[in-house]
């Protein structure tokens, strides 16, 4: 049996297990979190470092399978607090992004070029001019699905070192925003009642300001570019 077939079988078994768990338990649904909140909190308290690793792996696996990570990132802030939640999000997102880059570059490059090359050909010039700055801009501003952000550098021949640097710094703003939202929800749950003053706590209000700034950045960029041309 060839090495490629063995890898394919192992991957298929792994995916089947993940799909079974998600299909039967849906561990990132709000219903599951609400009904199992006490059990989850108890498990984290008794197995703190194991829980950290599990959360990191869930984020990394979700990214590598092109799945959503927003609920898990929010929950990391909810259960582990702002600082630990932020670190979990960053590590998990970077690991997942690296996995996607590797299999896109070395296993599916030609296929992805045929599927995405023409649609995103305008991005190729940006990666050719200044790959780190361009990917960093895309990471922070958004507008392109996170999964596609991980695929484009791989098929447009971005150096892995540059990809890694841009990814580490690029995921920080949104990782902070999501873990802060989770931390804010945790504060409300601990208080056992909604207090509007919680929203204006610096740690909870800052993500709202960051989202506003991120939304305004493309507008400011276009305005400055237009003024320079004129």
Secondary structure, 3 states (H helix, E strand, C coil): CCHHHHHHHHHHHHHHHHHHHHHHHCCCCHHHHHHCHHHHHHHHHHCHHHHHHHHHHHHHHHHHCCCCCHHHHHHHHHHHCHHHHHHHHHHHHHHHHHHHHHHHHHCCHHHHHHHHCCCCHHHHHHHHHHHHHHHHHHHHHCCCCHHHHHHHHHHCCCCHHHHHHHHHHHCHHHHHHHHHHHHHHHHHHHHCCCCHHHHHCHHHHHHHHHHHHHHHHHHHHHHHHHHHHC
